[in-house]
Amino acid sequence: MSTSTTAGRRRDRVAASRAARSHDENFPVAFWLLPSATRADMRALYAFCRATDDLGDEGEPSLRLERLEAWREDTLRCFGGAPHDPRLRALARTIAHHDLPSDPFLRLIHANVMDQQTDRWTTYADLLAYCEHSATPVGRMVLGVLGYRDAWRTQMSDATCIGLQLANFWQDIGRDLRERGRVYLPLEDMERFGVGEGDLALPRATPALRELVAFEVDRARDQLDRGAPLARVVPPSVAIDIRMFTAGGRAVCDAIARQGHDTLWRRPAPGRVGRARIAGSVLLALLRRQT
């Protein structure tokens, strides 16, 4: 390999690493326990996911679809071509090394295209279909790097990712409507519980909205419970991260419940102390299993 090629690859890895560090609060802490080569692959995945979401959320709205299409075309070059973006060049090596399929990457891009075209979901099934684009691809990318393709682990990964996304939706009901004009609550559920869109713009939740949010939070918990066994069938370093993700999702659900399922007046979150307790409880549970 030539010196120039080696230097180019190093620059691409640095670009992916910087993208991960720029959002360090979200980069999975336990991934630091992985071997350095695998950690670099995880950074490449994270950089791709972060860049894709930024293209869908930031910049001039009228240009987002055009930029997402250009990003999709460059992403396709990861599968037998030469991507232009250095983050994608780093990703291309991860894809080639692990023989990753294109589907999860293209679905995540399409989720951001959907964001430009849809801001209401008629049924819960419609919302889950959206999550199959916006949430589950990430878990499948990670499983692919770890060498897992089986349906059993994939189903648990999907459930974990969907549960986390649903918990985030119910955490941000007021903010999503106020700042993005989005309503993730399925319209059929709003009608069933007697909740109108105007209720979501109030300073406090009505009794009907509280009942609806409690119903939806139970759905998020169910998804997290279905995905929880995944932590027992992956490497220990990744298991720690999955347990923390699951515990974090459950903690968000608990925080919503503590507010009486009213997420309009304040965004419920575990907070720093809560996150520290989550990490401590996960590590303690793992130590107990080893003794």
N, C-alpha and C positions, 0 to 999 in steps of 0.2 A: 504494500500500500504506500502511495506517495506521501511525502510530508504535507503537501498542500491538501490532499484528501483528508488526512488525519486532522489537520488544523481546521478544515471545514466542518468535519463532524464534531469536533470539540466546540466550535462556535454554535452549532445547532443545539448541542446539549445544553450549553450555557443559556441560550435563548429560552429553551423549555424550562430550565431550572429557575430562571428569573421570573417567568410567568407564574410558576408555582409559588415562589417566595413572595410575589407581589400580593398574593391572597393567602398569606401564611396561616391566617386564622382558620381557614377551611381545609388546608392540606392535612390529610390523615396523619396524626402524630405517630401511630404505631408503624407506619410504613418506614420510619427511620430505622426500625429493627431489621428490615429486610437486607439481603445482600446488596452491595452497591449497584450492581448491574440491574437488578430487579427494581431497585429504588429509582434508578434513572428512567426505566420504562414507565413506572407509575407517574413520575413527573411529566413525562411526555404525554401520557393520557390526560393528566390533569390540565396541562397547558392547552391541549386541544379542547377539552370541555369548557374551560374558562373562556377561551377565545370565542368559541361558538356562542356561548350565552351572552357574552359582551356584544357580539354583532347583532344579536336579537333584541338587546335591551338598550343599547346606547347609540349615540349618533343621531343624525337626521332621520326621522321615521320614514320619510319618502324614499330614502336610499337603502334601507335595511334589506329589502328583498333582493336588490341587485347585489349587495355585498355578500349576502348569504349564498347566493348562487355562485358568485366568484369563489367563495370559500369552499363550496361543495365541489366545484370543478377542480380546485387545487387539491382537495382531500382525495378525490378519485385518482390523482397522480401518485398517491401513496401506494397504490396497488398496481405496480408495473410501470410507473412513470418517474418523473423528476419534479416534485413539488417546488414551488417558488418560495413559499414562506419557510423560514428556518425552523419554526416550531413544527411544521408539517414534515420537514426533512428528518427531524429527530423522530417524529412519530412513525415515519415510513420504515425506519430501521427496526423500531419496536414491532410494527406490524409484520415485517418480513421475518424477524427472528422467531416470533411466536405463531406465525401463520394465522393471523387474526382475520376474520371475515369483515367485509365492508359494511354489512347491515347495521351494526350498532352505531357506527360513526355517521352513516347517512340518516339514520332515524333521529339521532340527536339534532342534526342540522335541520331536519324536517320539522322537529318540534318547535324550533325557533321561527320557521316559516309559518307554522300554524299560529304562533303567537301574534303574527302580523295580520292574520285573517280571522281569528276566532277569539272572542272574549266572554262567551257564555257557553255552557254545556247543558244540553237538554236532560240527559239521564246520567246516572252513575256509571253505566257502561261506557258512555261517551267520555266521561272523565278518566276512566281507567284506560281507555284507548289512547288518550292524550299522554297519560303517565307511561304507557308502553313506548312512547317516543321520547319523553322528556326525562324519565327517571331510570327505567330498567336498562337502557343501553350502557349506562355507566358501570353498573354492577357486572354486566356481561363482559365489558372490556377488561375489568380487573380479573375476573375469573379466567379469561383467556390468557392473560399474562401469567397467571398462576398455573396454567396448564389444565384447567377444568372445562369440559364441554358437555358433561352429562346433564340430562334433563332434571335430575333430582336437585343438584346444587343450583342449577339455573332457576328453578321455580322458587327456591328459598331466597335466592338473591333478588329475584323480581319482587317478591313479597316485601322484603326489607326495604327496597328502594321505593316501592309504592307507599308503604306505611310512613316512611320519612317524609315523602312529598306531601301526602295528605295531611300529616300533622302540621307541616309548614303552611299549607293552605289555610287550615282552620285557625292557625295562630295569627294570620295576617288578613283576615276578612275585610276589616275596615280599611286598612292601608292599601290593599290591592284595588279596591273600588275607588278610593280617593286619589291615589297616585297613578294608577294604571288603567282605570276604568274596567277592571276585570272582576268577574264574579265566578268563583270556582264552585260554589254551592250548586249542585244540580238543580235545574229549574223544576223538575218533577218533585224533588224533595221540598223545595221552597213552597210549592203549591200544596203539597200534602200537609205541611205543618202550618200553613196559613201565614207565610212570611213573604212580604213584598220587597222589592229592591229598595224602596225608600227606607225600610227598616234597617238596612245595612249602612245607611248614611247617618243614623241617629248617634248621639253621643253615648248612649247606653243601650244594651240589647233588650229587646222586649222578651217577655216570658216565652213566646212562641219561638223566637230566634234561639234562646237558650236551649230549648228542647231540641231544636234542629241541630245545633252545634254538638250537643251531647250525643246525638244519634251518629253524627259524622265522625266524632272522635272515637266512638266505639269501633267504627269501621277501620280507622287508622290503627287502633290497638290490635285488632284482629289480624291485620296484615303483618304487623311487627311480630306478633306471636307466631305466625306461620313461618316467618323467615328466621326466627331466633336459632333454630337448630343448626343453621349453616355454620355458626361459630365452632361447632364441634367437629366439622369435617373439612377444615382448612388448616394451613400451617399455624402454629401458635402465635407468631407475630401478627399475622393478619386477623386471627381470631380475636385478639385484644381489641383491634380497631372495630371489628364488626360488633362485638359486645358493647363497645362504647357508643357506636351509632345507634344500636337498638335501645340501649338504656337512655340515650339522649332523646330519642323519639318518644319513648314512654314518659320521660320527664316533662317534655313539652305537653303531652296529653294531660299529665297530672297538674301542670301549672294552669292549663285551661280550666280544668275541673275546679281548682282552688278558687278561681275567679267566678265561680258559678256559671261557667261556659259563656261568659261575656267577654269577648275579645275586642270589643269596639272601644272601650274607654282606656284600655292599656294593653299593649302587646305582652302576652304572657310568655315568660321564658325562665329557665332554671336559674340564670345568673351565674356569676363567677363561683360563688359558694356552692351552688347546685352542681355546676360542672365538675368542681373539685370532688364533691361527694360521689358523683357518678364514676369518675376515674378511680377513686379510692375503693368503691364497692366492687368494681369490676376486677381490679388487681387483687383485692382481698379474696374474692371468690376463686380466682385462678390459683392463688397460693394455697387455699384450702384443698383444692382438688389435687395438688401435687404433694400434699403431706398425708 
